Amino acid sequence: MTAVPAAGARNEPAVATSVRELLAAMTLEPAGRVTPSVYETARVVADAPWLTGHDRRLRYLLDTQRPDGGWGGAGGYAVVPTVSAVEALLSSLRGTEDSVPDPLAAAATRGLEVLADWLGRGTPLPDTPAADLIVPALVQRINDHLGFFATRDDRRFADGLRALPGVDTRRLDAVHVLMGSGRPVPQKLVHAFEVLGPVAYRHGGVSPVAGAIGASPAATAAWIGDPAVPGADPEALAYLRAAVGPLDGPLPCCTPITVFERAWTLSNLVRAGVPVRPAPKLVAELVAALGPQGASTGPGLPADADTTSVTLYVLARLGHPVDPASLLHFDLGTHFCTWRGEDGRSVTTNAHVLEALGWQARHPSAGASRYAGRVAALAGWLRDEQQPDGSWVDRWHASPYYATSCVVTALDRYAPADIAGSAVDRALDWLVATQRADGTWGRWAGTAEETAYALHVLLGVRRPARPGVAEAIGRGLRHLTEVDDQHEHPPLWHDKDLYAPVLIVRAAVLAVRQLAMVRSDLVSNLDPPSLRPRTAVT
């Protein structure tokens, strides 16, 4: 593959080749490409040891444990995957003979030590789905396991095991009261149905959609239970077996992600002006995904304003506009919720809504101009959500560079000038100020994905140049010359665990190539030798 092109280089063939490969991958792998999740894999280890690949899942847990004993990302992002991995290892040990040394016991002990420290210090949890249910549910199960081992003279735990500190169970308790009341199961709970433990087992209030409970392997495994017990749903069993295949054992938090992957991948491309001609079948499937209530990320998940708005925007840009009336279901007056009953709010969801409505308002033949007033009000809300340093942060991605890119792109193109101007300038100044010495951007470390988001803004905004912008672009492009299409991107997206949607991130990096070609006014004076394209080894 060809890396990001030099400033001013006419490298359309390389971009076209990469686009064709992305479109082919989306067609050949309709479930989508998602990195594995420690949390989800560990839940399936505990709840479905009968499923093909069990030993590989255990090995994955051992191989991904950090030197400090935890699993997962930085800070509070480690709590959910670590509590899940520890519980799964202890669950597996309950069914095995006492033998030493035991790598599962050693890993569980190290995990317990670091987990006790985090919980004892009250490490704050990030705003990831169901974290406030997952942690108390699994702490309870872990302490139950520890009680079991305490009654036995188990040589694997010769130094003794201490119960984990108590955590707030009020939300979990309320969910169990709800489940016992006979009232309908809230649709937003289904994606994390596994937190209910035995209550989830073949619960009559939910049923598989395309074989999945909430598009989640863990939720589906908890709902199936023991497949040897008569009545196991054959579609659900087939879903789980298919979910195991792509990663050869480990599992993602959400699969399939067909609509989400296609909409976000295509939006990254068309927003940057990349010529895209997806197959008519792919376009037709995106149109079909838009029901009266909107579109959902995966089967069994509620329709949401984020997926709906990005799908609407992409279809409009591809010449297949659909009236955005379905978005009105999510309109709260001040802003749009991701789904009804959402706890919190999302600036990226609202940025995507602004794009969808803004495009329609400017193209009356594609959508009525009646949306113009809502566009201005929503732009004002987004401006008011800007952080004091000039960035935006969001609940669906760990990085402020993603959120800032989404919001600035929408404001710059669709907000009234008096709303967008100063907010966009402050964001540009923040990007220049937070670039790393090696030319990258990133929350914890420089990454190609976050660098691409920063460059989307710096190259894409059509405003008078701000101090340092051209130099920052040059340094960022120099870094991306090292990134090819097979680059592995760290997980930064929010689900129950952090994950990376592989093709979406790849499209974000690819979009920089197009922007670098068309913005010759910004990049023509950069040092050509240092930005010369390189051929990546694949």
C-alpha positions as CSV (number, residue, x, y, z in Angstrom):
1,M,0.0,0.0,0.0
2,T,1.0,3.6,-0.5
3,A,1.4,5.8,2.5
4,V,-0.1,9.3,2.9
5,P,1.1,11.3,-0.1
6,A,3.4,14.2,-0.1
7,A,2.1,17.7,-0.1
8,G,0.7,18.5,-3.6
9,A,1.4,15.0,-4.9
10,R,-1.2,13.8,-7.4
11,N,-1.7,10.4,-5.9
12,E,-5.3,9.7,-6.9
13,P,-4.5,6.1,-8.1
14,A,-3.3,5.1,-4.6
15,V,-6.4,6.7,-3.0
16,A,-8.7,4.9,-5.5
17,T,-7.0,1.6,-4.8
18,S,-7.4,1.9,-1.1
19,V,-11.1,3.0,-1.5
20,R,-11.8,-0.1,-3.6
21,E,-10.2,-2.3,-1.0
22,L,-12.3,-0.7,1.8
23,L,-15.5,-1.2,-0.2
24,A,-14.6,-4.8,-1.0
25,A,-13.9,-5.5,2.6
26,M,-17.3,-4.1,3.7
27,T,-19.0,-6.3,1.1
28,L,-17.0,-9.5,1.8
29,E,-17.2,-9.2,5.6
30,P,-20.7,-7.7,6.2
31,A,-20.5,-8.2,10.0
32,G,-17.6,-5.7,10.1
33,R,-14.1,-5.7,11.5
34,V,-13.8,-5.0,15.2
35,T,-10.9,-5.6,17.6
36,P,-11.4,-8.1,20.3
37,S,-12.6,-7.2,23.8
38,V,-11.1,-8.5,27.0
39,Y,-14.4,-7.8,28.8
40,E,-16.6,-9.6,26.2
41,T,-14.2,-12.5,25.8
42,A,-14.0,-13.1,29.5
43,R,-17.8,-13.1,29.8
44,V,-18.0,-15.8,27.2
45,V,-15.3,-17.7,29.0
46,A,-17.4,-17.7,32.1
47,D,-20.8,-18.2,30.6
48,A,-20.1,-20.4,27.6
49,P,-17.1,-22.7,28.3
50,W,-18.8,-25.1,25.8
51,L,-18.3,-22.8,22.9
52,T,-15.6,-23.6,20.3
53,G,-12.3,-21.7,21.1
54,H,-12.6,-21.8,24.9
55,D,-8.9,-22.6,25.4
56,R,-7.9,-19.9,22.9
57,R,-10.0,-17.4,24.9
58,L,-8.3,-18.3,28.1
59,R,-4.9,-18.0,26.4
60,Y,-6.0,-14.6,25.1
61,L,-6.8,-13.4,28.7
62,L,-3.4,-14.6,29.9
63,D,-1.5,-13.0,27.0
64,T,-3.2,-9.6,27.3
65,Q,-2.7,-9.1,31.1
66,R,-0.6,-6.1,31.8
67,P,2.6,-6.1,33.9
68,D,0.7,-4.4,36.7
69,G,-1.9,-7.3,36.8
70,G,-4.7,-5.4,35.1
71,W,-6.2,-5.5,31.7
72,G,-7.4,-2.9,29.2
73,G,-6.7,0.8,28.8
74,A,-5.4,3.6,30.9
75,G,-6.9,4.8,34.2
76,G,-10.5,3.9,34.9
77,Y,-10.8,2.2,31.5
78,A,-9.0,-0.8,33.0
79,V,-11.6,-1.5,35.7
80,V,-14.3,-3.2,33.5
81,P,-12.0,-5.5,31.5
82,T,-10.0,-6.4,34.7
83,V,-13.1,-7.3,36.8
84,S,-14.4,-9.3,33.9
85,A,-11.1,-11.2,33.3
86,V,-10.6,-11.9,37.0
87,E,-14.1,-13.3,37.4
88,A,-13.7,-15.5,34.3
89,L,-10.4,-16.9,35.5
90,L,-11.9,-17.7,39.0
91,S,-15.0,-19.2,37.4
92,S,-12.7,-21.5,35.3
93,L,-10.7,-22.5,38.3
94,R,-13.7,-23.6,40.3
95,G,-14.1,-26.4,37.8
96,T,-10.5,-27.7,37.8
97,E,-8.3,-29.7,40.1
98,D,-6.0,-28.2,42.7
99,S,-2.6,-28.2,41.0
100,V,0.4,-25.9,41.2
101,P,1.8,-24.0,39.6
102,D,-1.4,-22.8,37.8
103,P,-1.1,-19.9,35.4
104,L,-4.8,-19.1,35.7
105,A,-4.6,-18.8,39.5
106,A,-1.4,-16.7,39.2
107,A,-3.1,-14.3,36.8
108,A,-6.3,-14.1,38.8
109,T,-4.3,-13.4,42.0
110,R,-2.4,-10.5,40.3
111,G,-5.6,-9.2,38.9
112,L,-7.3,-9.3,42.3
113,E,-4.5,-7.3,43.9
114,V,-4.6,-4.5,41.4
115,L,-8.4,-4.5,41.4
116,A,-8.6,-4.2,45.2
117,D,-6.3,-1.2,45.0
118,W,-8.3,0.5,42.3
119,L,-11.7,-0.1,44.0
120,G,-10.3,0.8,47.4
121,R,-9.1,4.2,46.0
122,G,-12.4,4.8,44.3
123,T,-10.9,4.9,40.8
124,P,-13.6,6.8,38.7
125,L,-15.2,4.9,35.9
126,P,-15.3,6.4,32.4
127,D,-18.7,6.9,30.8
128,T,-18.8,3.6,29.0
129,P,-22.1,1.6,28.5
130,A,-23.3,-0.2,31.6
131,A,-20.1,0.2,33.6
132,D,-22.2,1.1,36.7
133,L,-23.9,-2.3,36.3
134,I,-21.0,-4.4,35.2
135,V,-18.6,-3.6,38.0
136,P,-21.0,-4.3,41.0
137,A,-22.4,-7.4,39.3
138,L,-18.9,-8.9,38.8
139,V,-17.5,-7.8,42.1
140,Q,-20.4,-9.8,43.7
141,R,-19.5,-12.8,41.7
142,I,-15.8,-12.5,42.4
143,N,-16.5,-12.4,46.2
144,D,-18.7,-15.4,45.8
145,H,-15.8,-17.3,44.2
146,L,-13.4,-16.1,46.9
147,G,-15.8,-17.5,49.5
148,F,-15.9,-20.8,47.7
149,F,-12.1,-21.1,47.7
150,A,-11.8,-19.9,51.3
151,T,-13.7,-23.1,52.4
152,R,-11.1,-25.3,50.8
153,D,-7.4,-25.8,51.4
154,D,-6.6,-24.8,47.8
155,R,-2.8,-24.8,47.2
156,R,-3.3,-22.4,44.3
157,F,-4.2,-19.7,46.7
158,A,-1.9,-20.6,49.6
159,D,-1.4,-16.9,50.6
160,G,-5.1,-16.5,51.1
161,L,-7.6,-14.3,49.2
162,R,-9.3,-11.2,50.5
163,A,-12.8,-10.1,49.4
164,L,-12.9,-7.0,47.1
165,P,-14.1,-3.7,48.6
166,G,-17.8,-3.1,48.3
167,V,-19.1,-0.9,45.4
168,D,-22.3,1.0,44.8
169,T,-25.0,-1.5,43.9
170,R,-28.0,0.8,43.8
171,R,-28.3,0.9,40.0
172,L,-27.9,-2.8,39.7
173,D,-30.4,-3.4,42.5
174,A,-32.9,-1.2,40.7
175,V,-32.5,-3.2,37.5
176,H,-33.1,-6.4,39.4
177,V,-36.3,-4.9,40.9
178,L,-37.4,-3.9,37.5
179,M,-36.8,-7.3,36.1
180,G,-38.8,-8.9,38.9
181,S,-41.7,-6.6,38.4
182,G,-42.9,-8.1,35.1
183,R,-42.5,-4.8,33.2
184,P,-41.0,-4.8,29.7
185,V,-37.2,-5.0,29.5
186,P,-35.7,-1.7,28.6
187,Q,-34.2,-2.1,25.1
188,K,-31.0,-0.2,26.1
189,L,-30.3,-2.9,28.8
190,V,-30.3,-5.8,26.3
191,H,-26.8,-5.1,25.0
192,A,-25.5,-5.8,28.5
193,F,-28.0,-8.5,29.4
194,E,-25.2,-10.6,30.9
195,V,-25.0,-8.4,34.0
196,L,-28.3,-10.1,35.2
197,G,-26.5,-13.4,35.8
198,P,-29.0,-16.3,36.2
199,V,-31.9,-14.0,35.6
200,A,-30.8,-13.6,31.9
201,Y,-31.1,-17.3,31.2
202,R,-33.7,-17.6,28.5
203,H,-35.6,-14.7,29.9
204,G,-39.0,-14.4,28.2
205,G,-38.8,-10.6,27.9
206,V,-36.2,-10.7,25.2
207,S,-35.7,-12.7,22.1
208,P,-32.9,-13.0,19.6
209,V,-32.8,-10.7,16.5
210,A,-30.8,-12.3,13.7
211,G,-29.7,-14.7,16.4
212,A,-28.2,-12.1,18.7
213,I,-29.3,-10.7,22.1
214,G,-28.5,-7.0,21.8
215,A,-25.8,-7.6,19.1
216,S,-23.6,-8.9,22.0
217,P,-21.9,-12.3,22.2
218,A,-21.8,-12.0,26.0
219,A,-25.5,-11.2,26.3
220,T,-26.3,-14.0,23.9
221,A,-24.2,-16.5,25.8
222,A,-25.8,-15.5,29.1
223,W,-29.3,-15.9,27.6
224,I,-28.6,-19.3,26.0
225,G,-27.0,-20.8,29.1
226,D,-26.3,-24.5,28.8
227,P,-27.1,-25.6,25.2
228,A,-27.5,-29.2,26.3
229,V,-30.7,-28.2,28.1
230,P,-33.6,-28.6,25.7
231,G,-35.0,-25.4,24.1
232,A,-31.7,-23.7,23.2
233,D,-32.4,-21.4,20.3
234,P,-30.6,-22.7,17.2
235,E,-30.2,-19.2,15.7
236,A,-28.6,-17.9,18.8
237,L,-26.2,-20.8,18.9
238,A,-25.3,-20.2,15.2
239,Y,-24.7,-16.5,16.0
240,L,-22.2,-17.3,18.7
241,R,-20.4,-19.8,16.6
242,A,-20.1,-17.3,13.8
243,A,-19.0,-14.6,16.1
244,V,-16.0,-16.7,17.2
245,G,-14.7,-17.2,13.7
246,P,-13.2,-13.9,12.6
247,L,-10.9,-13.6,15.6
248,D,-10.3,-17.3,16.1
249,G,-11.6,-17.3,19.7
250,P,-11.6,-13.9,21.3
251,L,-14.8,-11.8,20.7
252,P,-15.7,-8.2,20.2
253,C,-18.3,-6.3,22.3
254,C,-20.7,-5.8,19.4
255,T,-21.2,-7.8,16.2
256,P,-22.4,-7.4,13.6
257,I,-21.8,-3.6,13.1
258,T,-22.9,-3.6,9.4
259,V,-24.7,-0.3,9.3
260,F,-22.4,1.5,11.7
261,E,-19.3,0.4,9.8
262,R,-20.6,1.3,6.4
263,A,-22.1,4.6,7.4
264,W,-19.0,5.8,9.3
265,T,-16.5,4.5,6.7
266,L,-18.3,6.2,3.8
267,S,-18.9,9.4,5.7
268,N,-15.2,9.7,6.5
269,L,-14.5,9.4,2.7
270,V,-17.3,11.6,1.3
271,R,-16.7,14.3,3.9
272,A,-13.1,14.7,2.6
273,G,-14.2,14.7,-1.0
274,V,-13.0,11.2,-1.9
275,P,-14.8,9.9,-5.0
276,V,-16.8,6.9,-3.8
277,R,-19.1,4.6,-5.8
278,P,-20.3,1.9,-3.6
279,A,-22.2,-1.0,-5.1
280,P,-26.0,-0.4,-5.5
281,K,-26.7,-3.3,-3.2
282,L,-24.7,-1.6,-0.4
283,V,-26.6,1.6,-0.9
284,A,-29.9,-0.2,-1.0
285,E,-29.1,-1.9,2.3
286,L,-28.3,1.4,3.9
287,V,-31.6,2.8,2.7
288,A,-33.4,-0.3,4.1
289,A,-31.7,0.2,7.5
290,L,-33.6,3.5,8.0
291,G,-37.0,2.6,9.5
292,P,-39.6,5.0,10.8
293,Q,-37.7,5.2,14.1
294,G,-34.3,5.5,12.4
295,A,-31.4,3.1,12.1
296,S,-29.6,1.0,14.8
297,T,-25.9,0.0,15.1
298,G,-26.7,-3.7,15.2
299,P,-29.6,-6.2,15.4
300,G,-31.5,-6.0,18.6
301,L,-30.2,-2.6,19.5
302,P,-32.5,0.4,19.7
303,A,-32.5,2.9,16.9
304,D,-30.2,5.8,17.7
305,A,-29.7,9.3,16.4
306,D,-26.0,8.8,15.8
307,T,-26.3,5.9,13.4
308,T,-29.5,7.5,11.9
309,S,-27.9,10.8,11.2
310,V,-24.6,9.5,9.7
311,T,-26.6,7.1,7.5
312,L,-28.8,10.0,6.3
313,Y,-25.8,12.2,5.6
314,V,-24.0,9.5,3.6
315,L,-27.0,8.7,1.5
316,A,-27.6,12.3,0.8
317,R,-23.9,12.8,-0.2
318,L,-24.1,9.7,-2.5
319,G,-27.2,11.1,-4.3
320,H,-29.8,9.0,-2.5
321,P,-31.4,11.4,0.0
322,V,-33.9,10.2,2.5
323,D,-36.1,12.7,4.4
324,P,-34.6,13.0,8.0
325,A,-38.0,13.0,9.7
326,S,-36.9,9.9,11.7
327,L,-34.4,12.1,13.6
328,L,-37.3,14.1,15.2
329,H,-37.9,11.2,17.5
330,F,-34.7,12.1,19.3
331,D,-35.2,15.8,19.5
332,L,-35.3,17.0,23.1
333,G,-35.7,20.7,22.2
334,T,-32.3,21.8,23.3
335,H,-30.4,19.0,21.6
336,F,-30.8,15.4,20.4
337,C,-30.5,12.3,22.6
338,T,-28.6,9.3,21.2
339,W,-31.7,7.3,22.2
340,R,-34.7,7.9,24.3
341,G,-33.9,7.4,28.0
342,E,-30.2,8.1,27.5
343,D,-28.2,9.0,30.6
344,G,-26.0,11.9,29.6
345,R,-25.6,13.6,26.2
346,S,-23.3,13.2,23.2
347,V,-21.7,16.1,21.3
348,T,-20.7,13.8,18.4
349,T,-24.2,12.5,18.0
350,N,-25.4,16.1,17.8
351,A,-22.6,17.1,15.4
352,H,-23.7,14.2,13.1
353,V,-27.3,15.4,13.4
354,L,-26.2,18.9,12.5
355,E,-24.5,17.5,9.4
356,A,-27.6,15.5,8.3
357,L,-30.0,18.4,8.9
358,G,-27.6,21.0,7.6
359,W,-27.1,19.1,4.3
360,Q,-30.9,18.8,3.9
361,A,-31.5,22.4,4.7
362,R,-29.1,23.5,2.0
363,H,-30.5,21.2,-0.6
364,P,-34.3,21.8,-0.6
365,S,-34.8,19.3,-3.4
366,A,-33.3,16.6,-1.1
367,G,-35.0,17.7,2.1
368,A,-37.3,20.6,3.1
369,S,-35.7,23.9,4.2
370,R,-37.9,23.7,7.3
371,Y,-34.8,22.2,9.1
372,A,-32.9,25.5,8.8
373,G,-34.1,26.8,12.1
374,R,-33.2,23.6,14.0
375,V,-29.8,23.7,12.4
376,A,-29.0,27.1,13.9
377,A,-30.3,26.2,17.4
378,L,-28.3,22.9,17.4
379,A,-25.2,24.7,16.3
380,G,-25.5,27.1,19.2
381,W,-25.9,24.2,21.6
382,L,-22.7,22.6,20.3
383,R,-20.8,25.8,20.6
384,D,-21.9,26.1,24.2
385,E,-20.6,22.5,24.9
386,Q,-17.0,23.5,24.0
387,Q,-14.4,23.0,26.7
388,P,-12.5,26.0,28.1
389,D,-9.4,24.9,26.3
390,G,-11.1,24.9,22.9
391,S,-11.7,21.1,22.6
392,W,-14.9,19.0,22.9
393,V,-15.2,15.6,24.7
394,D,-17.7,12.9,24.2
395,R,-19.2,9.7,25.6
396,W,-18.6,7.5,22.5
397,H,-14.9,7.9,22.1
398,A,-12.0,8.3,24.6
399,S,-10.2,11.0,22.5
400,P,-11.1,14.7,22.5
401,Y,-9.6,14.7,19.0
402,Y,-12.4,12.6,17.6
403,A,-15.1,14.7,19.3
404,T,-13.4,18.0,18.3
405,S,-13.1,16.8,14.7
406,C,-16.8,15.9,14.5
407,V,-18.0,19.1,16.0
408,V,-15.7,21.5,14.2
409,T,-16.4,19.9,10.8
410,A,-20.1,20.2,11.3
411,L,-20.0,23.8,12.6
412,D,-17.6,25.0,9.9
413,R,-19.8,23.7,7.1
414,Y,-23.4,24.1,8.4
415,A,-23.5,26.6,11.3
416,P,-24.2,30.3,10.9
417,A,-20.9,32.2,10.7
418,D,-21.6,34.2,13.9
419,I,-22.0,30.9,15.8
420,A,-19.1,28.9,14.3
421,G,-16.4,31.5,13.9
422,S,-14.8,32.0,17.3
423,A,-15.5,28.4,18.4
424,V,-13.7,27.0,15.3
425,D,-10.7,29.4,15.8
426,R,-10.4,28.3,19.5
427,A,-10.4,24.6,18.4
428,L,-7.7,25.3,15.8
429,D,-5.5,27.0,18.4
430,W,-6.0,24.0,20.8
431,L,-4.9,21.6,18.1
432,V,-1.8,23.6,17.3
433,A,-1.0,23.8,21.0
434,T,-1.5,20.1,21.8
435,Q,0.6,18.6,19.0
436,R,3.3,16.3,20.2
437,A,7.0,16.8,19.4
438,D,7.0,14.0,16.9
439,G,4.1,15.5,14.9
440,T,1.3,13.3,16.3
441,W,-1.7,14.0,18.4
442,G,-3.2,11.7,21.1
443,R,-4.8,11.6,24.5
444,W,-2.4,9.1,26.1
445,A,0.2,8.7,23.3
446,G,0.4,9.9,19.7
447,T,-1.8,7.7,17.4
448,A,-2.4,7.7,13.7
449,E,-6.2,7.8,14.3
450,E,-6.1,10.9,16.5
451,T,-3.5,12.5,14.2
452,A,-5.9,12.0,11.3
453,Y,-8.7,13.7,13.2
454,A,-6.6,16.7,13.9
455,L,-5.6,16.9,10.3
456,H,-9.2,16.6,9.2
457,V,-9.8,19.9,11.0
458,L,-6.6,21.7,10.1
459,L,-6.9,20.7,6.4
460,G,-10.6,20.8,6.1
461,V,-11.7,24.1,7.8
462,R,-12.2,27.0,5.4
463,R,-11.2,29.9,7.5
464,P,-8.3,32.4,7.5
465,A,-5.1,30.7,8.6
466,R,-4.3,30.7,12.3
467,P,-0.8,31.0,13.6
468,G,1.1,27.7,13.5
469,V,-1.5,25.8,11.4
470,A,0.7,25.2,8.4
471,E,3.6,24.1,10.4
472,A,1.4,21.7,12.4
473,I,0.0,20.2,9.2
474,G,3.6,19.6,7.9
475,R,4.6,17.8,11.1
476,G,1.4,15.7,11.2
477,L,1.7,14.7,7.5
478,R,5.4,13.6,8.1
479,H,4.2,11.2,10.8
480,L,1.4,9.8,8.7
481,T,3.8,8.9,5.9
482,E,4.8,6.0,8.1
483,V,1.3,4.6,8.3
484,D,0.1,2.1,5.8
485,D,-3.3,0.4,5.4
486,Q,-2.3,-2.6,7.6
487,H,-1.4,-0.4,10.6
488,E,-2.9,-1.7,13.9
489,H,-4.8,1.1,15.7
490,P,-5.2,1.0,19.5
491,P,-8.8,0.8,20.8
492,L,-10.2,4.2,21.6
493,W,-14.0,3.8,20.9
494,H,-16.5,3.3,23.7
495,D,-18.5,0.2,24.1
496,K,-18.6,-2.0,27.3
497,D,-14.8,-2.1,26.6
498,L,-12.6,0.1,24.4
499,Y,-12.4,-1.1,20.8
500,A,-11.3,-0.1,17.3
501,P,-13.6,-0.4,14.3
502,V,-10.8,-1.2,11.9
503,L,-12.2,-0.1,8.6
504,I,-13.7,3.1,10.0
505,V,-10.3,4.2,11.4
506,R,-8.6,3.2,8.2
507,A,-11.0,5.4,6.2
508,A,-10.2,8.3,8.6
509,V,-6.5,8.0,7.8
510,L,-7.2,7.6,4.1
511,A,-9.3,10.8,4.1
512,V,-6.2,12.7,5.1
513,R,-4.6,11.7,1.8
514,Q,-7.4,13.3,-0.1
515,L,-7.4,16.4,2.0
516,A,-3.6,16.8,1.5
517,M,-4.0,16.6,-2.2
518,V,-6.9,19.2,-2.5
519,R,-5.6,21.7,0.0
520,S,-2.6,22.8,-2.0
521,D,-3.0,26.3,-0.5
522,L,-2.0,25.0,2.9
523,V,0.6,22.3,2.0
524,S,2.3,23.5,-1.2
525,N,5.1,25.2,0.7
526,L,6.0,22.3,2.9
527,D,9.3,20.5,2.5
528,P,8.8,18.0,-0.3
529,P,11.7,15.6,0.5
530,S,10.5,15.1,4.1
531,L,7.0,14.3,2.9
532,R,7.9,12.1,-0.1
533,P,5.5,9.1,-0.2
534,R,6.9,5.8,0.9
535,T,5.8,2.3,-0.1
536,A,4.7,0.3,2.9
537,V,5.6,-3.3,3.2
538,T,2.5,-5.5,3.5
